[in-house]
């Protein structure tokens, strides 16, 4: 019996969003290879990085770098080619647009009725979730852990109140800061950290934040690249869905004794409701 391979690409022009390997170069589909091979141009993040993959596949193409700061210029420069040329969009690793540039380009194509096709494949989020051992019937992708401390606090505070598994990226030079912050705010949550996924040195660490800090420091890990962090869901949902109105009289009494900041901190600790939500509500009461 002969199985006929049918191409799903309905057109030979437009943008083709192609997933590339996240580590192991063998993790690429035949369709992805054919799409890149038959493309007129390849839009990528780092041409030097993408060239390694293309050389491995024996493909020579003109590589066009795309970043957040030059995306509009690339769109203007290639507006005509988008109408009649086949262009592959790839990232340094994994599925494009997942915390990578390309959003404006896709939006432009949608607004101008230019064909968009997706060639699915590797994405580090999925294997990290699978390896975490946590509930995956529902999860929240939070993007990248912020660079500054204030942004990090807000980031962790949001995850803290979610009753679903959370997953996000963190760069190597922010990993220890991230774990230290989670030790303060999420000390009772199980955490999983994956690095070098699909590579020879692939590793996943599981445990609580203080345990992971010790493991990383004890093993003298060569911290490079990006890590995928998975955080256990909040199991105290009933406490966090409590109505602040029920605490109205108690909060007013607190406002007479303490500052707004102190009251927010106290109510947050007692109820588990996010500081942002408590702050807005308490501020409203203070005005009244």
Beta strands, then each sheet from edge to edge (+ up, - down):
strand 1: 14-18
strand 2: 41-44
strand 3: 63-65
strand 4: 86-89
strand 5: 116-119
strand 6: 139-144
strand 7: 165-171
strand 8: 191-195
strand 9: 203-207
strand 10: 226-231
sheet 1: 3+ 2+ 4+ 1+ 5+
sheet 2: 6+ 7+ 10- 8+ 9-
end
